[in-house]
Every structure is written in structure tokens, then in C-alpha cells.
């Protein structure tokens, strides 16, 4: 058990934990399960006699391209032929843990736990986790080392055959070369595994023949194009049945009190009905019958506690300001600076639905005293734990097969469907595939948190910002994620008993990138009935909206051109300033004059920078219409430029959906949206012209999966303000 004292000793790593962890192994055995004719060279790759190279990828592929970018890093360092590269999902192991993602997602709930302790804990817990634009940032160094190690071993094997110094051998396009001689990797792999590595691994130098920086073809694309890619819904097992489920209203604590089993039994194909305190499922020999069976059940629930209600959410955000806030950051004496004439503004943002194409789903099979799961998950270890708890099994009796994910945007971090499928599989004693309907996916989403900001600033006589105050009311999403997903984790249990601080997740991106002489940023925790979770863009989607809209208002009040106003405060950040000037230049920025319909915004997150120029107007129905988006991006070294552009473009379209679509409205725990159409998501005809310019950079790679989201909404808001003179202050901007 981790004690409070052991966490707080010296305020650093903690002597208690340091002593306890000293006895834990520092080296971990990894089995890549090489087949006949294959040889594993370390924890990350195996090479077949045919020359095919299989690379272990510890991150979930849900469209962001990790099945390409991560192997590309290793293949580049190895000197491999890209045509020979394949991937497989890594097994749970501390080597593949992602503490960077854990800190980003759960850090808000563990604010008192020093980061070194968190990192060590997540590694030793073998926490495989995908999220927060961390894949390349977390694993680039390990993959380069793995590629370098394999290259050295192959060079030593070739050198032994040629009787030369291994340091005189090089690798290129899947072969070891020396003085005109060549040997293929596949010929050398078995011998290479028997050599030792030097104390220091030599990394490749020079730009010739490098894969990094090339837009090599995505490894997952061909199978997705021809339909051979396997998602959870594609899994077929002998004697498999299908399940559909109905749960109670959102909010409160619901208990199933009545179903019409007779009506469900009359549906052709329905084989069984399984009742649970919180849900009821219809089991059928085909998926359509299961859906019809649940509808026929007409379940009734009894709910204790507060049901989700949109009006109540709005009141909760307002009421949060009545309590004392938790300070995130402060510079100078803000109370003194804000005496006198100040500028005030309020902004708000509604809940954000994931609306992924693939709804929560799981395929489960109980056989030979083991539970096997085929699931779309961003956290396979946490999914296994959730299934084991629900089924009353030890985790050692549960096997998880991570599948390709059909979108997610953070939804696959939660595992309600996994736990439900586990219970159903143990009950029916047959393989079962559970799929949530779109109605259930919307009703029981873990939404991107709503937020409200009260912004105050004081300008000098010459238009400079003297003081900046941001008071932000929003749920503590990081704490909610930690409490829900890490309920059995000892470190999370200890952290919840400690005094609270500003939630790091909820306040991500709230600190302005500008140099300000006086500043205060405070978090006011809002208690709402709807569960919140991770949504693409994180809390930056709200906090960038607040900051960049208010900056624009201050620029106009100061009589300054909005881009120059920003640039004047970015002398310490030339990368972000260059993004701004590049986006303005490419977009034909005209200064944001009245009637122009142009707006600018910028943001930095996950080690990357972006600036967005938007052109927008209101259409005849009063809905925002975006005609053009220009984005300039500095993400450091781009491993695969095409994938960077794809991710930024995808983030921009996702952000437009948050801007112009509809957030579900709740009344008495029931959502008014039941289909994707109800959310009024943008279609191809609604998508503006999008230009993404990558700025060459020698900086370490930053994250890009979330980067395209945060700056879009404020850029569009600023564009609409310049077009009409009226500034939208609430997201989404469209009609309710």
C-alpha cells in the first residue's frame, strides 16, 4: 500500500516508494512470439528469413497513423526497405507503457503526486495507453534505439562473414553493405541475435536514404480501402450470437424495474434476455433481431439522484463561481493591476459528443475457463481489468485482442461495453458480439466537458495588456478520468484523499502563450450530472476559444491590428509567431477589417504550434458557414508529412463540427439527439477549402492528433465578428 507519507517525503520521488521500487526488476523479458523462420532482435522487432520485418506497436490505431509513423521511426534507423515492414499490437509490458499519456489524461486527478513517481508507477504497471498526442513524443527515442541496436547486430553478423570490422558496414534498403558486398537482413537475423551490443548505440547520421521526413504509404490504408481490415464488428466465431443493450437515463443511479420479455420473445431470432441492475440486453442469432428485441422489451428504469438536464448544467457552471477557485498560475499582483478601467467578457462552450463512426462494441468468448475479448480500446490493460471485475475473474484469466478502432476521438478509453460483453458471455456460454446503438452511444457518452469563462483584462493608454485574469468554471475532467478508469489503482486512491488543486487536464491550454506582466488563471470546479471524459482536442478546445477570442476583443479595443497585437507579445516564442505570420501570408490576411469575414487564432500544445486563418459568414438560415481555413503548423521534425497534414485536416473538420453542429440537449436524463443526423455534423459539401502548411523545423517532434482542433473555433468566431460586428460567445455557434 502506498502511504500518504511515502508520497510526501521530501516533496520529490518519495523515499518510501524509492525503497520499495528498488526491489522491482528493471529489465523486462518480452516475447514477440516469433514464428518458424523468424528471429526477434530485442523487444520491438522480429525479422523473418524472407526479409519481412514485424514491428511491435504499443499504441492503438484509430486513424491517427501510428501503425505507420512508429514503424517508420524504427525502419529509418535500421535502414530497412519500407516494403518489407509489417506491424503487430504489442503485448502488455512495462517496456511499452506510456506514462506521458497517463500524465496528460490523469494528471488532473493526481496533482499532488510528483511526476517522477507517476512516471515510474505507470511504467511498472505496464499501462499501455493511447491519447493526448503522445505516441511519437513518447516512443521516438525507444524506437530509434531499437532500430540502431538491430542495425548493429546485423552489421556484426555480416562483418563476421566478411571478416571485417562491423563499424565499416552500413545498412540500406534492407541489406547490410560493405565495399560492394550485400547481405539481406533475413539471411543474417538468426546469427545476429547471438551478438552483443556495444555500450553506446551509434545512431545514423546524414540525410541520405532516410525514411524520416518522407510521406511513405500508410501501412493500414490498403486493407481499409479494400475492406479486408478487421474491426471488432468483423470478428466471427463459431456459434456466435449478437447482443443489443438498453441502459437507463443519463445522470443519477438507475435500476431496471420492468421489461416486456414476452414481446421480445416474439421477435424472430431472439434467443434470450439478460437483465442487470443497470441494463438489459437482448441476445439473438443476428444483429438486427437483437436490436428489434431490445426495442420490444420497452425497459423501464427507476433513477435515484439528479438526472442529466442541460439547464441544470448551465446553472452548475454559473454556481461554480460562487465557491473559491483553485489557482493554476499567477504572475504579479493581479488584484492591484485590475483596479480601474478594465475589459470584461464571458464565453461558454457546451458539451462535446464523440460521435465516432464505430459505436462502443466488444466481442467476448468464455471458453476453457478463460475469457477472450476482441475490442477497440485505447487502454488494453484497463479494459482487461474492467472485464475481469465485471465477470468476477482474475485478470490472468482474461485475454484482450486490441482491434483497429473506427474513430474513437477518446471514446475508446472507456470500457462499459467491454464489461457488459464479459457478463453476457459468461451468462450465455457462447461467443457474443455486443454493439451499442447510436442512441445508447450518445445517451451514455463521456462528453467533452462544458465550460464557462469570465475574462478580465486591463489595457494601458498605448494599448498594451497590463493584466489578464481568466476564471474558468468546468468539471475536473482529469480527476473524473482517474476516478473512473483507475478505480483499482493504489496511486489514484491515495491521490484522491489529498487536498485538491486546479485540475491539470481541465485547465490545459488556459495559460496564454503571450508574455503578460500580470496574470491569474483560476479553475472553478463545476459539479454536473453528465459524466465527462477525454475528447479530441482536450480542454484546449475550450480554453483556446476563451483566450483567442478575448485577445481579439482586446486588440480591437486597443485599436490594434489583431495579428500585430499578438506578435508584439510573442517575442519569446518565435515558432508560434512564425506560424501566425505564415498563416496570415498564405491566407491573404487583410487586417481583420470590418466586413472582411476573416479571423485569426493561434495555439500551442503537445510540443507543437498552430495558427489558423478562417473566412466565415452566416448563411441565410443564421448558421455559420466557413468558406476557407488556412493553417500553419510547426510540429518539429515531421516523421511523415502526409500523416501530419491528414491529422491537422481531420482536427479542423472535427472542430468545425463542434462549431457548427449541435450539442445534445438533455431533459430528465434523455438526450434529444439519437442519430448522427441529429447532431448536424458537417458533410463534404459543408467542408471548406483547407490549406495546411508545414513549417520546416529541427525541433523534436510534437503531437499533432489534437493540434488541429483548438484554434479553429476562435478563428471562426473572430471571422464572424469581423463579418457582422457581433461576436459569438458560445460554442456551438449554430442554431439550437
C-alpha positions in Angstrom: 0.0 0.0 0.0 1.3 3.4 -0.9 1.1 5.7 2.1 0.5 9.4 2.2 3.8 9.8 4.0 5.7 8.0 1.3 4.2 10.3 -1.3 5.1 13.4 0.5 8.6 12.6 1.8 11.0 15.4 0.6 8.3 16.5 -1.9 10.2 14.6 -4.6 10.4 11.0 -5.6 9.4 9.8 -2.1 11.8 7.7 -0.1 9.2 5.1 0.8 8.4 4.4 -2.9 12.0 4.6 -3.9 13.0 1.9 -1.4 10.0 -0.3 -2.4 10.7 0.1 -6.1 14.3 -0.7 -5.8 13.4 -4.3 -5.4 11.4 -4.4 -8.6 13.0 -5.7 -11.8 14.5 -3.0 -14.1 14.8 -5.4 -17.1 11.7 -6.9 -18.6 11.5 -10.0 -20.7 9.4 -9.6 -23.9 8.1 -12.4 -26.1 7.3 -11.2 -29.6 6.2 -14.7 -30.4 8.4 -15.3 -33.4 7.0 -17.9 -35.7 9.1 -20.5 -37.5 11.7 -18.8 -39.6 11.5 -15.5 -37.6 14.1 -14.1 -35.1 13.4 -11.4 -32.5 16.0 -8.7 -32.2 15.1 -7.0 -29.0 11.6 -6.0 -27.7 10.5 -4.1 -30.8 11.1 -6.2 -33.9 11.5 -9.6 -35.4 12.9 -10.4 -38.8 11.8 -13.4 -41.0 14.1 -15.3 -43.3 12.1 -13.9 -46.1 13.2 -10.4 -45.0 9.8 -9.3 -43.7 10.2 -7.2 -40.6 7.4 -7.1 -38.0 7.5 -4.1 -35.5 5.5 -4.1 -32.2 3.3 -1.0 -31.9 2.1 -0.3 -28.3 -0.4 2.3 -29.4 -4.0 1.9 -30.7 -4.6 2.7 -34.3 -7.8 4.7 -34.6 -7.0 6.7 -37.7 -4.1 8.8 -36.4 -1.5 6.8 -38.3 0.6 5.3 -35.5 0.7 2.0 -37.4 2.9 3.9 -39.9 4.7 6.7 -38.1 6.0 4.5 -35.2 7.3 1.7 -37.5 8.8 4.4 -39.8 11.0 5.7 -37.0 12.5 2.2 -36.3 12.8 1.3 -40.0 14.6 4.6 -40.7 17.2 3.9 -38.0 17.5 0.3 -39.1 18.0 1.1 -42.8 15.1 -1.1 -43.8 13.2 -1.4 -47.0 9.7 0.1 -46.3 8.1 -2.5 -48.5 9.1 -5.2 -46.0 7.6 -3.6 -42.9 4.6 -5.0 -41.0 3.1 -4.3 -37.6 1.5 -6.2 -34.7 -0.1 -4.9 -31.5 2.4 -5.0 -28.6 1.5 -7.2 -25.6 1.2 -5.5 -22.1 4.6 -4.9 -20.7 6.4 -2.1 -18.9 8.6 -1.6 -21.9 5.6 -0.4 -23.9 4.0 1.8 -21.2 3.0 5.3 -22.0 3.4 7.4 -18.8 3.3 10.6 -20.9 -0.3 9.9 -21.9 -1.2 8.9 -18.4 0.1 12.2 -17.0 -1.8 14.1 -19.6 -5.1 12.3 -19.1 -5.0 11.5 -15.4 -2.7 14.2 -14.1 -5.6 16.4 -13.1 -6.6 13.7 -10.6 -3.0 13.2 -9.3 -1.8 16.8 -8.9 -0.2 16.1 -5.6 1.8 13.1 -6.8 5.3 14.2 -8.1 5.7 13.5 -11.8 8.7 11.1 -11.3 6.5 8.9 -9.1 3.7 8.9 -11.6 6.0 8.0 -14.4 7.6 5.1 -12.5 4.2 3.9 -11.4 2.7 3.8 -14.9 5.8 2.1 -16.3 5.8 -0.6 -13.6 2.0 -1.0 -14.1 2.6 -1.7 -17.8 0.0 0.9 -18.6 -0.5 0.8 -22.4 -2.4 4.0 -23.2 -3.1 5.9 -26.4 -4.1 9.6 -26.0 -3.1 13.2 -25.8 -1.0 13.3 -28.9 1.8 11.4 -27.2 2.6 8.4 -29.4 5.7 9.8 -31.3 6.8 12.0 -28.4 6.8 9.0 -26.1 8.3 6.3 -28.3 10.6 8.0 -30.8 13.7 7.6 -28.7 13.0 3.9 -27.8 12.2 3.1 -31.4 15.4 4.8 -32.7 17.4 2.9 -30.1 15.7 -0.4 -31.2 16.5 0.3 -34.8 20.1 1.2 -34.0 20.5 -2.0 -31.9 19.2 -4.2 -34.6 21.3 -2.5 -37.2 24.5 -3.1 -35.1 23.6 -6.7 -34.6 23.0 -7.3 -38.3 26.3 -5.4 -39.1 28.2 -7.7 -36.7 26.8 -10.8 -38.3 27.7 -9.6 -41.8 31.1 -8.5 -40.6 31.8 -11.9 -39.2 31.1 -13.5 -42.5 33.2 -11.0 -44.4 36.0 -10.8 -41.7 35.8 -7.0 -41.5 35.2 -4.5 -38.7 31.4 -4.2 -38.1 31.8 -0.4 -37.9 32.7 -0.5 -41.6 29.4 -2.0 -42.5 26.3 0.1 -43.3 22.6 -0.7 -43.9 20.4 0.4 -46.8 17.1 -0.8 -48.1 17.0 -4.0 -46.1 20.6 -5.0 -46.6 24.0 -4.8 -44.9 26.6 -3.4 -47.3 30.4 -3.2 -47.3 32.7 -2.5 -50.2 30.2 -3.6 -52.8 29.1 -6.7 -50.9 25.5 -7.1 -49.8 23.6 -9.4 -47.5 19.9 -9.3 -46.8 18.6 -8.8 -43.3 16.7 -12.1 -43.5 19.9 -14.0 -44.2 21.6 -12.6 -41.1 18.9 -12.3 -38.5 19.4 -15.7 -36.8 23.1 -15.1 -36.5 22.7 -11.5 -35.4 20.7 -12.5 -32.4 23.8 -14.1 -30.9 26.0 -11.0 -30.8 26.3 -8.4 -28.0 25.6 -4.7 -28.2 28.2 -2.0 -27.6 27.9 0.2 -24.5 26.8 3.1 -26.7 24.5 2.7 -29.7 25.6 4.7 -32.8 22.6 6.5 -34.4 22.6 7.1 -38.1 23.8 10.5 -39.3 23.2 12.3 -42.5 20.1 12.8 -44.6 20.8 10.3 -47.5 18.4 7.4 -47.7 16.4 8.4 -44.7 12.7 7.5 -44.2 12.1 10.2 -41.7 10.6 13.2 -43.4 9.2 11.1 -46.3 5.5 10.6 -46.8 5.8 6.8 -47.1 2.5 5.0 -47.8 0.4 4.2 -44.7 0.6 0.5 -43.8 -3.1 0.4 -42.7 -4.5 2.1 -45.8 -4.7 -0.8 -48.3 -6.7 -3.0 -46.0 -9.1 -0.2 -45.1 -9.6 0.6 -48.8 -10.2 -2.9 -50.0 -12.3 -3.8 -46.9 -10.0 -6.6 -45.6 -9.1 -4.6 -42.4 -10.6 -6.3 -39.3 -12.6 -4.2 -36.8 -14.4 -5.6 -33.8 -17.6 -5.9 -35.9 -15.8 -8.1 -38.4 -15.0 -10.8 -35.8 -16.8 -14.0 -36.4 -16.5 -17.0 -34.0 -18.1 -20.5 -34.1 -21.7 -20.5 -32.6 -21.5 -16.7 -32.1 -24.6 -14.7 -31.0 -25.3 -11.0 -31.1 -26.4 -8.6 -28.4 -28.0 -5.2 -28.2 -28.4 -3.3 -25.0 -30.6 -0.6 -23.3 -29.5 1.4 -20.3 -31.2 3.9 -18.0 -31.3 7.6 -18.4 -28.2 9.7 -18.1 -27.3 11.0 -14.6 -28.2 9.7 -11.2 -28.2 6.0 -10.4 -30.7 3.9 -12.4 -32.1 0.5 -11.6 -34.0 -1.7 -14.1 -37.5 -2.3 -12.8 -39.6 -3.7 -15.7 -39.2 -5.3 -19.2 -41.6 -6.9 -21.6 -39.9 -10.3 -22.1 -43.0 -11.7 -23.9 -42.8 -9.1 -26.6 -39.0 -9.7 -27.1 -39.6 -13.4 -27.4 -42.0 -12.8 -30.3 -39.2 -11.2 -32.3 -37.8 -13.8 -34.7 -34.2 -14.6 -33.9 -34.2 -13.5 -30.3 -32.8 -16.3 -28.1 -32.6 -14.8 -24.6 -33.0 -11.7 -22.5 -30.3 -10.9 -19.9 -31.2 -8.5 -17.1 -28.8 -6.5 -15.0 -29.5 -3.8 -12.3 -28.2 -1.2 -14.7 -29.1 -2.6 -18.2 -31.0 -5.2 -20.2 -29.7 -7.0 -23.3 -31.4 -9.0 -26.0 -29.5 -11.9 -27.4 -30.2 -13.1 -30.9 -28.8 -15.1 -33.8 -28.4 -11.9 -35.9 -27.7 -8.3 -35.0 -31.0 -6.9 -36.4 -33.0 -9.3 -34.3 -31.1 -8.2 -31.2 -31.8 -4.5 -32.0 -35.5 -5.3 -32.5 -35.6 -7.4 -29.4 -34.3 -4.6 -27.2 -36.9 -2.2 -28.7 -39.6 -4.7 -27.9 -38.5 -5.0 -24.3 -39.6 -1.4 -23.6 -37.4 -1.3 -20.4 -38.3 1.0 -17.5 -35.8 2.3 -15.1 -36.0 3.8 -11.6 -33.5 6.5 -11.0 -32.1 8.0 -7.8 -30.3 11.3 -7.8 -30.2 14.1 -10.3 -31.0 13.3 -13.9 -29.0 15.0 -16.6 -30.5 18.3 -17.7 -29.0 20.9 -20.0 -30.5 23.8 -18.0 -29.0 22.3 -14.8 -25.6 22.1 -16.5 -25.7 25.8 -17.3 -26.7 26.6 -13.7 -23.9 24.4 -12.4 -21.3 26.4 -14.4 -22.7 29.7 -13.1 -22.9 28.4 -9.5 -19.3 27.2 -9.6 -18.1 30.8 -9.4 -19.7 31.2 -6.0 -17.1 28.9 -4.5 -13.4 29.5 -4.1 -11.3 28.7 -7.2 -8.1 26.7 -7.4 -5.2 28.8 -8.8 -3.4 27.3 -11.8 -0.9 30.1 -12.4 -0.2 33.7 -11.3 2.3 36.5 -12.2 2.4 39.8 -10.3 -0.3 41.3 -8.2 -3.3 40.9 -10.4 -5.8 42.5 -7.9 -3.8 45.7 -7.9 -3.3 45.8 -11.6 -7.0 45.3 -12.3 -8.1 48.3 -10.3 -9.7 50.9 -12.6 -11.0 50.6 -16.1 -11.0 47.0 -17.3 -12.4 45.0 -20.2 -14.7 42.1 -19.3 -16.1 39.3 -21.4 -17.8 35.9 -20.8 -17.6 32.9 -23.0 -19.0 29.4 -22.8 -18.8 26.1 -24.5 -21.3 23.2 -24.5 -20.7 19.5 -24.1 -18.9 17.8 -26.9 -20.0 14.4 -28.3 -17.5 11.9 -29.6 -19.8 10.8 -32.5 -17.3 8.3 -33.7 -18.4 6.1 -36.6 -17.9 3.0 -34.5 -20.1 2.9 -31.5 -18.9 1.1 -28.3 -18.6 -2.6 -29.1 -17.0 -5.8 -27.9 -16.8 -9.4 -28.9 -16.4 -11.8 -25.9 -15.9 -15.6 -25.7 -15.8 -17.6 -22.5 -14.2 -21.0 -23.1 -11.7 -23.3 -21.3 -12.1 -21.2 -18.1 -10.8 -18.2 -20.0 -12.4 -15.0 -21.3 -11.2 -13.7 -24.7 -12.1 -10.2 -25.8 -11.8 -8.6 -29.2 -12.2 -4.9 -28.6 -11.5 -1.4 -29.8 -9.5 0.1 -26.9 -7.0 2.8 -26.2 -6.1 1.2 -22.9 -6.0 -2.6 -23.2 -4.8 -3.2 -19.6 -7.6 -1.1 -18.2 -10.1 -2.9 -20.4 -8.9 -6.2 -19.2 -9.2 -5.1 -15.6 -12.7 -3.8 -16.2 -13.8 -7.0 -17.8 -12.3 -9.1 -15.0 -14.0 -7.1 -12.3 -17.4 -7.3 -14.1 -17.1 -11.0 -14.6 -15.6 -11.8 -11.2 -12.5 -13.2 -12.7 -8.8 -12.8 -12.1 -7.1 -10.6 -14.7 -4.9 -13.6 -15.6 -8.0 -15.3 -16.9 -8.7 -12.5 -19.4 -7.1 -12.1 -22.8 -7.5 -8.9 -24.8 -7.1 -8.7 -28.6 -6.8 -5.0 -29.4 -8.5 -4.2 -32.8 -8.4 -1.4 -35.2 -10.7 1.4 -34.0 -13.3 3.1 -36.1 -12.6 6.7 -34.9 -13.0 7.0 -31.1 -11.7 10.5 -30.6 -11.2 9.4 -27.0 -14.3 7.3 -26.5 -12.4 4.0 -26.6 -10.8 4.9 -23.3 -14.0 3.9 -21.5 -14.9 0.2 -21.3 -18.6 -0.1 -20.3 -19.4 -2.2 -23.4 -16.4 -4.4 -22.6 -17.6 -5.1 -19.1 -21.2 -5.8 -20.3 -20.0 -8.2 -23.0 -17.9 -10.1 -20.4 -21.0 -10.6 -18.3 -23.1 -11.6 -21.2 -20.5 -14.1 -22.5 -20.3 -15.8 -19.1 -24.1 -15.9 -18.9 -24.8 -17.4 -22.4 -21.7 -19.5 -22.5 -21.3 -18.7 -26.2 -19.2 -16.1 -28.1 -21.2 -12.9 -28.2 -20.8 -9.6 -30.0 -22.3 -6.6 -28.3 -22.8 -3.4 -30.2 -24.3 -0.2 -28.7 -26.9 1.6 -30.8 -26.2 5.2 -31.8 -28.9 6.2 -29.3 -27.0 4.5 -26.5 -23.7 5.9 -27.7 -25.0 9.4 -27.5 -27.0 9.0 -24.3 -24.2 7.4 -22.4 -21.2 9.2 -23.9 -18.4 10.5 -21.7 -18.7 14.0 -23.1 -16.1 16.7 -23.6 -16.7 18.9 -20.6 -18.7 22.1 -20.9 -17.0 25.3 -19.6 -17.7 28.9 -18.9 -15.0 31.7 -18.7 -15.1 35.1 -17.1 -12.2 37.1 -18.6 -10.9 40.4 -17.3 -8.0 42.5 -18.7 -6.7 46.0 -18.3 -5.1 47.9 -21.2 -2.5 50.7 -20.9 -3.1 54.0 -22.6 -1.0 52.9 -25.5 -2.9 49.6 -25.9 -0.7 47.1 -24.1 -2.1 44.4 -21.8 -1.2 45.2 -18.2 -3.1 42.5 -16.5 -5.0 39.3 -17.5 -7.4 37.3 -15.4 -9.2 34.1 -16.5 -11.7 32.4 -14.2 -12.9 29.2 -15.8 -15.7 27.0 -14.5 -15.6 23.5 -15.7 -15.7 19.9 -14.3 -12.5 18.4 -13.1 -12.1 16.0 -16.1 -8.7 14.7 -15.1 -9.9 13.8 -11.7 -13.1 12.2 -13.3 -10.9 10.1 -15.6 -8.6 9.0 -12.8 -11.6 8.1 -10.6 -13.4 6.2 -13.3 -10.6 4.4 -15.1 -8.2 3.9 -12.3 -10.6 2.9 -9.6 -8.5 0.0 -8.5 -5.1 1.7 -8.8 -3.4 2.3 -5.4 -1.7 5.5 -6.5 -5.0 7.0 -7.7 -6.8 6.0 -4.4 -4.1 7.8 -2.4 -4.2 10.9 -4.6 -8.0 11.4 -4.1 -7.5 11.7 -0.4 -5.2 14.6 -0.7 -6.3 18.3 -0.9 -7.4 19.3 -4.4 -5.7 21.6 -6.8 -6.5 23.1 -10.1 -7.3 20.1 -12.4 -4.4 19.9 -14.9 -6.4 18.3 -17.6 -9.4 20.7 -17.3 -7.1 23.7 -17.4 -4.8 22.5 -20.3 -4.3 25.4 -22.7 -5.6 28.0 -20.3 -2.2 29.6 -19.8 -1.9 32.2 -22.6 1.2 31.8 -24.9 1.7 35.6 -24.6 4.1 37.4 -22.3 2.0 39.3 -19.8 3.2 41.4 -16.9 0.4 40.3 -14.5 -1.8 37.3 -14.8 -4.0 35.0 -12.8 -5.7 31.8 -14.0 -8.2 30.0 -11.7 -10.2 26.8 -12.0 -13.7 26.7 -10.5 -14.9 23.1 -10.3 -18.4 22.6 -11.7 -20.4 19.6 -10.5 -22.7 18.4 -13.3 -24.9 15.4 -13.8 -23.3 14.3 -17.1 -20.1 12.2 -17.0 -17.1 13.8 -18.7 -14.2 12.3 -20.4 -11.4 12.8 -23.0 -12.5 14.3 -26.3 -10.2 15.1 -29.2 -8.5 18.5 -28.5 -8.8 18.0 -24.8 -9.7 21.0 -22.7 -7.7 23.1 -25.1 -10.7 23.2 -27.4 -12.4 25.4 -24.7 -9.5 27.3 -23.2 -8.0 28.3 -26.6 -11.5 29.6 -27.5 -11.6 31.8 -24.4 -8.1 33.1 -24.8 -8.0 33.8 -28.5 -11.5 35.4 -28.6 -10.6 37.7 -25.7 -7.3 38.6 -27.3 -9.1 39.6 -30.4 -11.5 41.8 -28.4 -8.7 43.4 -26.6 -6.9 44.1 -29.9 -10.0 45.9 -31.3 -10.5 47.9 -28.1 -6.8 48.9 -28.3 -7.3 50.0 -31.9 -4.6 47.4 -33.0 -4.5 45.0 -35.9 -5.1 41.6 -34.4 -2.1 39.8 -35.8 0.4 42.5 -34.9 -1.2 42.7 -31.5 -0.4 39.1 -30.9 3.1 39.2 -32.5 4.0 42.0 -30.1 3.6 39.6 -27.2 5.3 36.6 -28.7 8.9 37.8 -28.8 9.8 34.9 -26.6 8.2 32.3 -28.9 9.4 32.8 -32.5 8.0 29.4 -33.6 4.4 30.5 -32.8 5.0 34.0 -34.2 6.2 32.4 -37.4 3.0 30.2 -37.6 0.9 33.4 -37.3 2.8 35.3 -40.0 2.8 32.3 -42.3 -1.0 31.7 -41.9 -1.7 35.4 -42.5 0.5 35.5 -45.5 -0.9 32.3 -47.1 -4.5 33.3 -46.3 -4.2 36.9 -47.6 -4.9 38.4 -44.2 -6.4 41.9 -44.7 -6.1 43.0 -41.1 -9.4 41.8 -39.9 -11.2 44.9 -41.1 -15.0 45.2 -40.6 -16.9 43.2 -43.1 -13.9 41.1 -44.2 -15.1 37.8 -42.6 -11.6 36.9 -41.7 -10.3 35.8 -38.3 -7.0 34.6 -36.8 -6.2 32.5 -33.8 -3.1 30.5 -32.6 -2.3 27.9 -30.0 0.5 25.7 -28.7 0.0 22.2 -27.3 1.8 18.9 -27.0 5.1 20.5 -28.2 3.5 21.8 -31.4 2.3 25.2 -32.6 -0.5 26.1 -35.0 -2.0 29.3 -36.3 -5.4 29.4 -38.2 -6.9 31.9 -40.5 -10.6 31.4 -41.1 -13.0 33.0 -43.6 -16.7 32.7 -42.5 -20.1 34.3 -42.8 -23.6 33.5 -41.6 -25.8 31.8 -44.1 -29.5 32.7 -44.8 -30.6 30.4 -42.0 -28.4 32.0 -39.5 -25.9 29.2 -39.3 -22.1 29.8 -39.6 -20.7 29.0 -43.0 -17.0 28.5 -43.2 -15.5 29.0 -46.7 -11.8 28.7 -46.1 -9.3 27.6 -43.4 -5.6 28.1 -43.7 -3.4 26.6 -41.0 0.4 26.9 -40.5 1.9 24.2 -38.3 5.2 23.8 -36.6 5.3 20.3 -35.1 9.1 19.9 -35.0 10.5 17.2 -37.2 7.7 15.7 -39.2 8.2 11.9 -39.4 5.6 11.5 -42.1 4.4 14.9 -43.5 1.3 13.5 -45.2 0.1 12.0 -41.9 0.7 15.3 -40.2 -1.4 17.0 -42.8 -4.1 14.3 -42.5 -4.3 14.7 -38.7 -4.4 18.5 -38.8 -7.1 18.4 -41.6 -9.1 15.9 -39.6 -8.8 18.0 -36.5 -10.0 21.1 -38.4 -13.1 19.2 -39.7 -13.7 17.8 -36.2 -13.5 21.4 -34.8 -15.9 22.7 -37.5 -18.4 20.0 -36.2 -18.0 21.4 -32.7 -18.6 24.9 -34.0 -21.4 24.5 -36.5 -23.1 21.3 -35.3 -25.4 20.6 -32.3 -24.5 19.5 -28.9 -27.1 17.0 -27.5 -29.6 18.6 -25.2 -30.8 16.7 -22.1 -34.2 16.8 -20.4 -34.9 14.4 -17.5 -31.9 12.3 -18.4 -32.9 11.8 -22.1 -30.9 13.3 -25.0 -32.8 14.9 -27.9 -30.2 13.5 -30.3 -30.4 9.9 -31.4 -28.6 9.8 -34.7 -25.6 11.4 -36.3 -28.0 13.5 -38.4 -29.5 14.9 -35.2 -26.0 16.3 -34.3 -25.9 18.1 -37.7 -22.4 17.1 -38.3 -20.7 18.7 -41.4 -20.9 16.9 -44.6 -18.5 17.0 -47.6 -20.5 19.9 -49.1 -20.1 21.8 -45.8 -16.3 21.4 -45.7 -14.4 24.5 -46.5 -11.3 24.7 -48.6 -8.5 23.7 -46.3 -4.8 24.5 -46.6 -2.2 23.1 -44.2 1.4 24.5 -44.4 4.1 22.6 -42.5 6.9 24.9 -41.4 10.3 23.1 -41.5 11.7 22.7 -38.0 14.6 20.9 -36.4 12.8 20.7 -33.0 11.9 17.4 -31.5 8.6 16.0 -32.9 5.5 17.3 -31.2 2.0 15.9 -31.1 -0.5 16.5 -34.0 -3.6 14.4 -33.4 -5.3 17.1 -31.3 -3.5 20.1 -32.7 -6.0 20.9 -35.5 -8.9 21.3 -33.0 -8.3 24.2 -30.5 -7.5 27.2 -32.8 -10.3 26.7 -35.3 -13.3 27.8 -33.2 -11.8 31.1 -32.1 -10.6 31.8 -35.6 -14.1 31.3 -36.9 -15.6 33.3 -34.1 -13.2 36.1 -34.8 -14.1 35.9 -38.5 -17.8 36.1 -37.8 -17.2 39.1 -35.5 -15.4 40.9 -38.3 -18.1 39.9 -40.8 -21.1 41.1 -38.8 -19.8 43.2 -35.9 -21.5 40.7 -33.5 -19.3 38.3 -31.6 -20.5 34.7 -30.9 -19.6 33.9 -27.3 -21.0 30.4 -27.0 -20.0 27.1 -28.7 -21.5 25.7 -30.8 -22.5 28.8 -32.9 -25.3 27.2 -34.9 -29.0 27.4 -34.2 -30.2 25.1 -31.3 
